[in-house]
Amino acid sequence: MLKTIFQAAHTHICQKLSFQLRVALLLISVISIQLILVTVFFHLTLSKSLEHQFRTKAVIQAREIAHNKVLIHNIEQHNIEAIQNTVHELQAISDADFIVVGNKKGIRLAHPDSDKVGFPMQGGDNVRALKYGEYYSSLRKGSLGFAIRGKSAIINQHNEIIGVISVGYLMNSISDWMALYSYPLFYAVFALLILSMLGAWLFTKHIKRQMFEMEPEEIALSLRLHSSILQSVYEGIIAVSTQGEILSVNNRALKTLGIAHPPKYLLGRSITEFVTPASFFMGSDPHGQVDISDQQDELITCNGETLVANRVNIGDLEKHVGWVVSFRRRDDINTLTSQISQIRQHTENLRVLSHEYTNRLSTIGGLVQIGAYDEAIQAIQKETQNQQQLIDYITQTFCSRIIAGLLLGKYSRAKELGLQLDFDPLCQMKKELQCMSSDELAAILGNLLDNAFEATLKSDSSNKTITLLLTDASDELVIEVADNGTGIPETISDSLFTKGVSSKEQPGHGIGLYLVHRLVTQANGTILIDHAEPKGTIFSIFIPNVST
């Protein structure tokens, strides 16, 4: 029942009050309770201390008065007027509220109120003094009210108890002293309470700013949404701090990297425990140099998997706190890329062949129309023979059907552009590729040949010839593409393989050579660039034909 009431009250408060106000009220309440406890403790301590002091003072004065020889003589003589005069003199120099003298029967001999002289002393606390001759203190209500009273027996020179002295401090006076000592404390507590309220409000405002002005319910919803989005993404995602601690990870990342632990197990642990090498996740380039810039479509190898990865900084303009890395297997992208490349290649080949044979058919059709049947037959036989020779040469020289199809298409494309693609007599490709896939080799050849075509077309003094050497005769796969085009501008020669760098002014370029460089580097190969004579460029690539 109480639990239900508490939950209902908690829900009602959370719905009615903002987080900032709830925290401020909580802090103020806790601080107020602490200040109240401190005040009560101080009050009790002060009260006991003052009581002890007044008791001690009352007893000491009672004992001193009890040893007054003049007072003892007057009591023995029963000289009431002299006793009262002596007590009045003592009262004048004492801070006590009253001094009362009683005989051995407890009858007042002196009292601040002379009308009460001759009557029994009140309070019932004279027994120990009159019977046993002791001195002590007590808290009793007398004729003047509640008071702390110091008692002492009056003993004459014959060691006989002849009376009792009562020195008292009324509780009203003690309360005045308590108030005098307590007021500064109350003022200090009040000032602390005001400062605490101000501090609590400023603290809650700071916390709210750190929470991006969001309520806890909104933060909880945002976290659930973040988790759902993170797990629904097809790519693997890992967020890493600048110290290398894993901040967030989704299941796809664990599956891609072959990590058997659940996501929660990885949180707060070092990325190097689960990913090798982890330089890309730690903001380093392949050479180990610190590079905190954003990266896109980088080829990396982690846990034996070749991945295509993106890296984005976490933080604002003031502070960098880490990176978010998204990645997927290169094979996933290669599959889609291969399918698209094959479709594009087939489309390009069909377009070139369609254009080329349209012209041939137009020529043959014209010969037939004018009755030149022999010339028409010769043209058909020549074209068939030349095309078949090219197909036979390419298919016999290059065992890979993908590479053969690519080169056949590029040869036809060169003819369409008015260029000549020559194959070096040393060309051969008889072995199965070990260093990379046929699709990756096709990407390298395609980009190099396309660049050579464009550079050759730009040069007015070019002989319009591009030479290709592709051989696996040794333990290395050797690729050489030479043109006599415009060459490489000096302004971009040092950054030729950087993504986005290109000699072309149109947007969307600067990817081809970057991809070539990444694929060759991934296969532990080397790229050399030389100037052709009299003008042009020679790209030479050497790749160990072994499995990576």
C-alpha positions as CSV (number, residue, x, y, z in Angstrom):
1,M,0.0,0.0,0.0
2,L,2.7,2.4,1.0
3,K,4.7,1.5,-2.1
4,T,1.8,2.2,-4.3
5,I,1.2,5.6,-2.6
6,F,4.9,6.5,-3.0
7,Q,4.9,5.5,-6.7
8,A,1.8,7.6,-7.3
9,A,3.2,10.6,-5.5
10,H,6.5,10.2,-7.4
11,T,4.8,10.0,-10.7
12,H,2.6,13.1,-9.9
13,I,5.7,15.1,-8.8
14,C,7.6,14.1,-11.9
15,Q,4.7,15.1,-14.2
16,K,4.1,18.5,-12.5
17,L,7.6,19.7,-11.7
18,S,10.6,20.1,-14.1
19,F,13.8,18.2,-13.5
20,Q,15.6,21.4,-12.6
21,L,13.0,22.3,-10.0
22,R,12.9,18.8,-8.5
23,V,16.7,18.7,-8.1
24,A,16.7,22.2,-6.6
25,L,14.0,21.3,-4.1
26,L,15.8,18.1,-3.2
27,L,19.1,19.8,-2.6
28,I,17.4,22.6,-0.6
29,S,15.5,20.0,1.5
30,V,18.7,18.0,2.2
31,I,20.7,21.1,3.1
32,S,17.8,22.4,5.3
33,I,17.6,19.2,7.2
34,Q,21.4,19.2,7.7
35,L,21.3,22.8,9.0
36,I,18.4,22.0,11.3
37,L,20.3,19.1,12.8
38,V,23.4,21.2,13.2
39,T,21.3,23.9,14.9
40,V,19.6,21.5,17.2
41,F,22.9,19.8,18.1
42,F,24.5,23.2,18.8
43,H,21.5,24.3,20.9
44,L,21.6,21.1,23.0
45,T,25.3,21.3,23.5
46,L,25.1,25.0,24.4
47,S,22.2,24.3,26.8
48,K,24.2,21.6,28.6
49,S,27.3,23.7,28.7
50,L,25.4,26.7,30.2
51,E,23.6,24.5,32.7
52,H,26.9,23.0,33.8
53,Q,28.5,26.4,34.2
54,F,25.5,27.8,36.2
55,R,25.5,24.7,38.4
56,T,29.2,25.1,39.1
57,K,28.9,28.8,39.8
58,A,25.9,28.3,42.1
59,V,27.7,25.7,44.1
60,I,31.0,27.6,44.4
61,Q,29.1,30.7,45.6
62,A,27.0,28.7,48.0
63,R,30.2,27.2,49.5
64,E,31.9,30.5,49.8
65,I,29.0,32.2,51.5
66,A,28.6,29.1,53.8
67,H,32.1,29.8,55.1
68,N,31.4,33.5,55.8
69,K,32.3,33.8,59.6
70,V,30.1,36.9,60.1
71,L,27.1,35.1,58.6
72,I,27.8,32.0,60.8
73,H,28.0,34.2,63.9
74,N,24.7,36.0,63.1
75,I,22.9,32.6,62.5
76,E,24.1,31.3,65.8
77,Q,22.9,34.5,67.5
78,H,19.7,34.3,65.4
79,N,20.1,37.9,64.4
80,I,17.7,38.0,61.4
81,E,18.3,41.7,60.5
82,A,22.1,41.2,60.5
83,I,21.7,38.0,58.4
84,Q,19.6,39.9,55.8
85,N,22.0,42.8,55.7
86,T,24.9,40.4,55.0
87,V,23.0,38.6,52.3
88,H,22.0,41.9,50.7
89,E,25.6,42.9,50.5
90,L,26.6,39.5,49.0
91,Q,23.7,39.7,46.5
92,A,24.9,43.1,45.3
93,I,28.3,41.6,44.2
94,S,26.9,38.3,42.8
95,D,25.4,37.6,39.4
96,A,23.0,35.1,41.0
97,D,19.3,35.8,40.9
98,F,18.8,35.1,44.5
99,I,20.6,34.0,47.7
100,V,18.4,32.4,50.4
101,V,19.6,31.4,53.9
102,G,17.8,28.8,56.0
103,N,18.3,27.5,59.5
104,K,18.9,23.9,60.4
105,K,15.1,23.2,60.2
106,G,14.9,24.8,56.6
107,I,13.1,28.0,57.8
108,R,14.1,31.0,55.8
109,L,16.4,33.5,57.6
110,A,17.0,35.7,54.5
111,H,15.2,36.0,51.2
112,P,15.0,38.5,48.4
113,D,11.4,38.9,49.4
114,S,11.4,39.9,53.1
115,D,7.7,38.8,53.4
116,K,8.8,35.2,52.9
117,V,11.2,35.2,55.8
118,G,10.2,32.8,58.5
119,F,8.5,30.4,56.2
120,P,9.9,27.0,55.1
121,M,12.2,26.8,52.1
122,Q,10.5,25.2,49.0
123,G,11.8,22.6,46.5
124,G,12.5,19.7,48.9
125,D,16.2,19.7,48.0
126,N,17.7,20.6,51.4
127,V,18.0,17.2,52.9
128,R,21.5,16.3,51.7
129,A,22.8,19.6,53.0
130,L,21.0,19.7,56.4
131,K,21.4,16.0,57.2
132,Y,24.8,15.1,55.6
133,G,26.5,18.5,55.3
134,E,27.0,18.1,51.5
135,Y,27.2,20.7,48.8
136,Y,25.6,20.1,45.4
137,S,23.3,21.6,42.8
138,S,19.7,20.9,41.8
139,L,17.0,22.1,39.5
140,R,13.8,22.8,41.4
141,K,10.8,25.1,41.5
142,G,10.9,27.4,44.4
143,S,9.0,30.5,45.5
144,L,10.6,32.5,42.7
145,G,10.1,29.9,40.0
146,F,12.2,27.2,38.3
147,A,15.9,27.7,39.0
148,I,19.3,26.0,39.1
149,R,20.2,26.1,42.8
150,G,23.6,25.6,44.5
151,K,23.2,24.1,48.0
152,S,25.8,24.1,50.8
153,A,25.5,23.3,54.5
154,I,26.5,26.0,57.0
155,I,28.8,24.4,59.6
156,N,30.1,26.3,62.7
157,Q,33.4,25.9,64.4
158,H,32.1,23.0,66.5
159,N,31.4,21.1,63.3
160,E,27.7,21.4,63.8
161,I,25.2,22.0,60.9
162,I,23.4,25.2,61.7
163,G,21.8,26.0,58.4
164,V,21.8,25.9,54.6
165,I,22.7,28.4,51.8
166,S,20.8,28.3,48.5
167,V,22.3,30.3,45.6
168,G,20.0,30.2,42.5
169,Y,19.9,31.2,38.8
170,L,16.3,31.4,37.4
171,M,15.6,29.5,34.2
172,N,14.3,32.7,32.6
173,S,17.8,34.3,33.0
174,I,19.5,31.2,31.6
175,S,17.1,31.4,28.6
176,D,18.2,34.9,28.0
177,W,21.8,33.8,28.0
178,M,20.9,31.0,25.6
179,A,19.2,33.4,23.2
180,L,22.3,35.7,23.4
181,Y,24.6,32.9,22.3
182,S,22.1,31.4,19.8
183,Y,21.2,34.5,17.8
184,P,24.6,34.6,15.8
185,L,24.1,31.0,15.0
186,F,20.6,31.5,13.8
187,Y,21.7,34.4,11.6
188,A,24.6,32.3,10.2
189,V,22.3,29.3,9.5
190,F,19.8,31.6,7.7
191,A,22.6,33.1,5.6
192,L,23.9,29.5,4.8
193,L,20.3,28.5,3.8
194,I,20.0,31.4,1.4
195,L,23.4,30.7,-0.1
196,S,22.6,27.0,-0.4
197,M,19.3,27.8,-2.2
198,L,21.2,30.0,-4.6
199,G,23.9,27.4,-5.1
200,A,21.4,24.6,-5.6
201,W,19.6,26.7,-8.3
202,L,22.8,27.5,-10.1
203,F,24.0,23.9,-9.9
204,T,20.7,22.6,-11.4
205,K,20.9,25.2,-14.2
206,H,24.5,23.9,-14.9
207,I,23.3,20.3,-14.9
208,K,20.4,21.2,-17.2
209,R,22.8,22.8,-19.7
210,Q,25.0,19.7,-19.6
211,M,21.8,17.7,-20.4
212,F,21.2,19.9,-23.4
213,E,18.1,21.4,-21.7
214,M,16.4,18.0,-21.9
215,E,14.3,16.3,-19.2
216,P,15.3,12.8,-17.9
217,E,12.3,11.3,-19.8
218,E,13.5,12.9,-23.0
219,I,17.0,11.7,-22.4
220,A,15.8,8.1,-21.8
221,L,13.7,8.2,-25.0
222,S,16.8,9.6,-26.9
223,L,18.9,6.8,-25.5
224,R,16.4,4.1,-26.5
225,L,16.1,5.7,-29.9
226,H,19.9,5.8,-30.3
227,S,20.2,2.1,-29.3
228,S,17.4,1.1,-31.7
229,I,19.0,3.1,-34.6
230,L,22.4,1.7,-33.8
231,Q,21.3,-1.9,-33.9
232,S,19.2,-1.4,-37.0
233,V,22.0,-0.1,-39.2
234,Y,23.4,-2.6,-41.6
235,E,27.0,-1.4,-41.2
236,G,29.1,-2.1,-38.2
237,I,29.5,1.0,-35.9
238,I,31.9,1.5,-33.1
239,A,32.4,4.8,-31.1
240,V,35.8,5.2,-29.5
241,S,37.1,7.9,-27.1
242,T,40.5,9.6,-27.6
243,Q,41.9,7.2,-25.0
244,G,40.8,4.2,-27.0
245,E,37.9,3.2,-24.8
246,I,34.8,1.8,-26.5
247,L,31.8,4.1,-26.0
248,S,29.2,2.3,-28.1
249,V,29.0,-0.6,-30.5
250,N,26.3,-2.4,-32.4
251,N,25.8,-6.2,-33.0
252,R,26.7,-5.8,-36.7
253,A,30.2,-4.6,-35.8
254,L,30.7,-7.6,-33.5
255,K,29.6,-10.0,-36.2
256,T,31.8,-8.4,-38.8
257,L,34.9,-8.4,-36.6
258,G,34.2,-11.9,-35.2
259,I,33.9,-10.7,-31.6
260,A,32.0,-13.2,-29.4
261,H,31.2,-10.9,-26.5
262,P,27.9,-9.0,-26.2
263,P,28.0,-5.2,-26.7
264,K,27.7,-4.3,-23.0
265,Y,30.9,-6.3,-22.3
266,L,32.9,-4.1,-24.6
267,L,31.8,-0.7,-23.2
268,G,34.6,1.0,-21.3
269,R,37.3,-1.4,-22.5
270,S,40.1,-0.6,-24.8
271,I,39.5,-1.1,-28.6
272,T,43.0,-2.7,-28.8
273,E,41.7,-5.7,-26.8
274,F,39.3,-6.7,-29.6
275,V,40.5,-5.1,-32.8
276,T,44.0,-5.6,-34.4
277,P,45.3,-3.4,-35.7
278,A,43.3,-0.6,-34.2
279,S,45.1,2.5,-35.6
280,F,42.2,3.6,-37.7
281,F,39.9,3.6,-34.7
282,M,42.5,5.5,-32.7
283,G,42.8,8.4,-35.2
284,S,46.0,7.3,-36.9
285,D,46.9,6.8,-40.5
286,P,48.4,3.6,-41.9
287,H,51.9,4.9,-41.1
288,G,51.1,5.5,-37.4
289,Q,50.9,9.3,-37.7
290,V,48.1,11.1,-35.8
291,D,45.3,12.1,-38.1
292,I,42.0,13.2,-36.5
293,S,40.4,14.3,-39.7
294,D,37.3,12.7,-41.0
295,Q,37.9,9.8,-43.4
296,Q,35.6,8.3,-46.0
297,D,35.6,5.0,-47.9
298,E,39.0,4.0,-46.5
299,L,40.2,0.4,-47.1
300,I,41.5,-1.1,-43.8
301,T,42.3,-4.6,-42.5
302,C,41.1,-5.6,-39.0
303,N,40.9,-9.0,-37.4
304,G,41.8,-10.6,-40.8
305,E,38.9,-8.8,-42.6
306,T,39.3,-6.2,-45.3
307,L,36.8,-3.5,-44.6
308,V,35.6,-0.3,-46.2
309,A,35.4,2.2,-43.3
310,N,34.3,5.8,-42.6
311,R,35.5,7.8,-39.6
312,V,33.8,10.9,-38.1
313,N,34.9,13.0,-35.2
314,I,32.9,13.2,-32.0
315,G,32.8,16.6,-30.3
316,D,32.2,20.3,-30.9
317,L,34.3,23.2,-31.8
318,E,35.9,23.4,-28.4
319,K,36.8,19.8,-27.6
320,H,37.5,16.5,-29.5
321,V,36.4,13.5,-27.5
322,G,36.7,10.6,-30.0
323,W,35.5,9.0,-33.2
324,V,32.6,7.1,-34.7
325,V,33.8,4.5,-37.2
326,S,31.3,2.7,-39.5
327,F,32.4,-0.1,-41.7
328,R,31.4,-3.1,-43.8
329,R,33.2,-6.0,-45.5
330,R,34.9,-5.1,-48.7
331,D,33.4,-8.3,-50.2
332,D,29.9,-6.9,-49.6
333,I,30.8,-3.8,-51.6
334,N,32.8,-5.7,-54.1
335,T,29.8,-7.9,-54.9
336,L,27.6,-4.9,-55.6
337,T,30.4,-3.1,-57.4
338,S,31.2,-6.2,-59.5
339,Q,27.5,-6.4,-60.6
340,I,27.3,-2.7,-61.4
341,S,30.7,-2.8,-63.2
342,Q,29.7,-5.8,-65.3
343,I,26.4,-4.2,-66.3
344,R,28.2,-0.9,-67.1
345,Q,30.8,-2.8,-69.1
346,H,28.2,-4.8,-71.1
347,T,26.3,-1.5,-71.7
348,E,29.5,0.3,-72.8
349,N,30.5,-2.6,-75.1
350,L,27.1,-2.9,-76.7
351,R,27.0,0.9,-77.2
352,V,30.5,0.9,-78.9
353,L,29.7,-2.2,-81.0
354,S,26.4,-0.8,-81.9
355,H,28.0,2.5,-83.1
356,E,30.8,0.7,-84.9
357,Y,28.7,-1.8,-86.7
358,T,26.1,0.8,-87.6
359,N,28.8,2.5,-89.7
360,R,30.0,-0.9,-91.1
361,L,26.4,-1.9,-92.0
362,S,25.8,1.5,-93.6
363,T,28.9,1.0,-95.8
364,I,27.9,-2.6,-96.8
365,G,24.4,-1.5,-97.4
366,G,25.6,1.3,-99.8
367,L,27.8,-1.2,-101.7
368,V,24.9,-3.5,-102.1
369,Q,22.7,-0.7,-103.4
370,I,25.2,0.3,-106.0
371,G,25.7,-3.3,-107.1
372,A,29.2,-3.7,-105.8
373,Y,28.6,-7.1,-104.4
374,D,32.2,-8.3,-104.5
375,E,33.4,-5.3,-102.5
376,A,30.5,-5.8,-100.0
377,I,31.5,-9.5,-99.5
378,Q,35.2,-8.5,-99.1
379,A,34.3,-5.8,-96.5
380,I,32.2,-8.4,-94.5
381,Q,35.0,-10.9,-94.6
382,K,37.7,-8.4,-93.6
383,E,35.7,-7.1,-90.7
384,T,34.8,-10.6,-89.5
385,Q,38.4,-11.7,-89.8
386,N,39.8,-8.7,-87.9
387,Q,37.3,-8.9,-85.1
388,Q,37.8,-12.7,-84.7
389,Q,41.6,-12.3,-84.6
390,L,41.2,-9.7,-81.8
391,I,38.9,-11.9,-79.8
392,D,41.1,-15.0,-80.3
393,Y,44.2,-13.0,-79.2
394,I,42.6,-11.6,-76.1
395,T,41.0,-14.8,-75.0
396,Q,44.1,-16.9,-75.6
397,T,46.5,-14.3,-73.9
398,F,44.4,-13.5,-70.8
399,C,42.8,-16.5,-69.0
400,S,40.4,-14.4,-66.9
401,R,37.1,-13.9,-68.7
402,I,36.5,-10.7,-66.8
403,I,39.9,-9.2,-67.8
404,A,39.4,-10.4,-71.4
405,G,36.0,-8.8,-71.6
406,L,37.3,-5.5,-70.1
407,L,40.2,-5.3,-72.6
408,L,37.9,-6.1,-75.6
409,G,35.6,-3.3,-74.5
410,K,38.5,-0.9,-74.0
411,Y,39.9,-1.7,-77.4
412,S,36.6,-1.0,-79.1
413,R,36.2,2.2,-77.0
414,A,39.7,3.4,-78.1
415,K,38.8,2.9,-81.8
416,E,35.6,4.8,-81.3
417,L,37.6,7.7,-79.8
418,G,40.1,7.6,-82.7
419,L,42.8,6.1,-80.5
420,Q,44.9,2.9,-80.9
421,L,45.3,0.5,-78.0
422,D,48.4,-1.7,-78.5
423,F,49.1,-4.8,-76.6
424,D,52.7,-5.4,-75.8
425,P,54.0,-8.7,-77.3
426,L,55.0,-9.8,-73.8
427,C,51.4,-9.7,-72.6
428,Q,50.3,-12.9,-71.0
429,M,48.1,-14.0,-68.1
430,K,48.1,-17.7,-67.7
431,K,48.0,-18.2,-63.9
432,E,45.2,-17.9,-61.5
433,L,45.2,-14.6,-59.7
434,Q,46.4,-14.9,-56.0
435,C,47.1,-11.3,-55.0
436,M,43.6,-9.9,-55.7
437,S,40.3,-10.7,-57.4
438,S,39.7,-10.3,-61.1
439,D,37.2,-7.5,-60.3
440,E,39.9,-5.6,-58.4
441,L,42.4,-6.1,-61.3
442,A,39.7,-4.9,-63.7
443,A,39.2,-1.8,-61.6
444,I,42.9,-1.0,-61.8
445,L,43.2,-1.6,-65.5
446,G,40.0,0.3,-66.3
447,N,41.0,3.4,-64.3
448,L,44.5,3.5,-65.8
449,L,43.3,3.0,-69.4
450,D,40.5,5.6,-69.0
451,N,43.1,8.1,-67.7
452,A,45.4,7.3,-70.6
453,F,42.5,7.8,-73.1
454,E,41.7,11.2,-71.7
455,A,45.3,12.4,-71.4
456,T,46.0,11.3,-75.0
457,L,42.9,13.1,-76.4
458,K,43.9,16.3,-74.7
459,S,47.3,16.4,-76.5
460,D,47.3,17.8,-80.1
461,S,50.8,16.5,-80.8
462,S,50.0,12.9,-79.6
463,N,50.2,9.9,-82.0
464,K,47.0,8.7,-80.4
465,T,48.5,5.4,-79.2
466,I,48.3,3.8,-75.8
467,T,50.4,0.7,-74.9
468,L,49.4,-1.9,-72.4
469,L,51.6,-4.5,-70.8
470,L,50.0,-7.1,-68.5
471,T,52.0,-10.2,-67.6
472,D,52.3,-12.8,-64.9
473,A,55.3,-14.5,-66.4
474,S,57.4,-14.1,-63.2
475,D,56.4,-14.2,-59.5
476,E,55.0,-10.7,-59.9
477,L,52.0,-9.4,-61.7
478,V,53.3,-6.5,-63.9
479,I,51.0,-3.9,-65.3
480,E,52.3,-1.0,-67.5
481,V,50.2,1.6,-69.2
482,A,52.0,4.2,-71.4
483,D,50.5,7.1,-73.3
484,N,51.9,10.2,-75.0
485,G,49.3,12.6,-73.7
486,T,49.6,15.7,-71.7
487,G,51.5,14.2,-68.7
488,I,51.0,14.9,-65.0
489,P,50.9,18.6,-63.9
490,E,53.6,19.5,-61.4
491,T,51.0,21.0,-59.1
492,I,49.4,17.6,-58.3
493,S,52.4,15.2,-58.8
494,D,53.0,14.9,-55.0
495,S,49.3,14.3,-54.2
496,L,48.2,12.3,-57.2
497,F,46.8,9.4,-55.2
498,T,45.0,11.5,-52.7
499,K,41.2,11.2,-52.8
500,G,39.7,14.1,-54.7
501,V,42.9,15.2,-56.4
502,S,42.6,15.3,-60.2
503,S,43.9,17.2,-63.3
504,K,40.3,17.4,-64.5
505,E,38.3,20.5,-63.7
506,Q,34.9,18.8,-63.8
507,P,33.5,17.8,-60.4
508,G,33.2,14.1,-59.4
509,H,36.8,13.2,-60.3
510,G,39.9,12.2,-58.2
511,I,38.6,8.8,-57.2
512,G,40.2,6.5,-59.9
513,L,43.9,6.8,-59.0
514,Y,43.0,6.8,-55.3
515,L,41.2,3.5,-55.7
516,V,44.1,2.1,-57.8
517,H,46.6,3.1,-55.1
518,R,44.5,1.6,-52.3
519,L,44.0,-1.7,-54.2
520,V,47.7,-2.0,-55.0
521,T,48.8,-1.1,-51.5
522,Q,46.3,-3.6,-50.1
523,A,48.0,-6.3,-52.2
524,N,51.5,-5.2,-51.0
525,G,52.3,-3.8,-54.5
526,T,54.3,-0.9,-55.8
527,I,53.4,1.9,-58.2
528,L,56.0,3.8,-60.3
529,I,55.3,6.8,-62.4
530,D,57.7,7.9,-65.2
531,H,57.6,10.4,-68.0
532,A,57.3,9.0,-71.5
533,E,59.3,10.3,-74.5
534,P,58.8,12.8,-76.0
535,K,55.7,13.4,-73.8
536,G,53.2,11.5,-71.7
537,T,53.1,9.2,-68.7
538,I,54.0,5.6,-67.9
539,F,52.3,3.9,-65.0
540,S,54.1,0.7,-63.8
541,I,52.7,-1.5,-61.2
542,F,54.4,-4.5,-59.6
543,I,52.3,-6.8,-57.3
544,P,53.6,-10.1,-55.7
545,N,51.3,-12.7,-57.1
546,V,50.8,-14.5,-53.8
547,S,47.8,-14.7,-51.5
548,T,47.4,-11.9,-49.0
